């Protein structure tokens, strides 16, 4: 098995050699109910964005606050992203089960409060509460999935989780539209309660974590957690709202970036002095983890092109309706879990790094093919592009996540997984800001060239040109991921042997 299982040498990453004590390993007979609970928990997080988006007109019509509605998504995104490192460290310190239970309870409480919201301001505040629970769901579900299965079986559970995301991306808009159109928008939040309730019951009843070594006192770096939360909030607010709520070079934008820079310096000082920091230095000192973090940050940036801009392209350029436009995008989610499920057959032969490089190389070619599509073209053409892109990215992301989780023992897996997801989320926020600026610049240029002064009069050709530039930028992000993997990642990931896991 080249570059994957069967190796216990971790010297390339600077870790201490030895056996990997894994108290999170669960007995096979208990895995079924726990996996079902994980899939339900992942569904809660995956459905959240797509199901809410389709109900925005009804929400605004009922509560008002049109100028604030974008914070329904930005507020949730901020809360999820800035809490991921905190939950990762807490799961390594206190165990996965209490963190996941707390996350589900917090998410369901936020859902119930959202359903009872009386104004747009209150709904945004309750969405942030939801996001605080969503951060625990995303990170801890992925970590427990790695705990449950040995390396050779991990693609099975990861493929199931990928299928949940794929199904949610297709079912979310339809379910949200049905509930908002034929019932009431508040049901899009209430529907979380039975799903989350069953997941919570299964976790409480069936997830058993064997006893770990007890330390004299579990230390939690609360000053570091607060510093990370504050830094992430300022930085992501600047990225999400810059160019939208205010110009990039305006006083609010500059103040947020300056404040984030100051807090980042303070965070580094706090983390260096902390006995058990939230984001330990080894996350960036080890070549494998650092390379995967940066590569998946580039993936997050890349993903903005199809998920944010393709639906607009499909509706404006191809003349499709919202539902049909959603199906063009969903083609990506059909092939992604298939190649993810089969990726172990590739990385067991080629190694984690070469498999990921192969997947991203193909993704870059697919992204560069998008600007070559005829204008206006047929709907099947971008759908085929998305199908191929999903196949390529399934071969890229899963080997990196499985590989990096397999290079660390149980006590470091939560922190490692959270750092990977955190970087991907930050990449998405950066991509939304960067590619939004690119698209706005192209559209403004087209306005000037056409002698137009009303953005509503933009032609489909202008949108087509703007999206072509965005996809070219996404290809550049993919190329950046390739450079990181080829220059920083070791040729063979220093994986812990499966037989280091306790029976």
HUVENVEN-V18529 format. One line per field, one symbol per residue. burial: + if it has 16 or more other C-alpha atoms within 10 Angstrom, else -. A space follows every 50 residues. Layout:
burial=???
This chain:
burial=--+++-++++--+-+----+-+++++----+-++++++++++++++++++ ++++++-+++--+-----+++++++++++++++++++++++++-+++-++ +++++++++++++++-+-+++-++++++++++++++++++++++++++++ +--+++++++++++++++++++++++++++---++++++++++-+++-++ -++--++++----------++--++++++++++++++++++++----+-- -++--++--+--++--++-++--+-+++++--++-+++++++++++++++ ++++++--++++++++++++----+++++++++++++++++-++-+++-+ +++++++++++++++++++++-------+--+++++++++++++++++++ +++++++++++++++++++++++++++++++++++++++--+++-++--- -------+-+++++++++++++++++++++++-++--+++++++++++-- +--
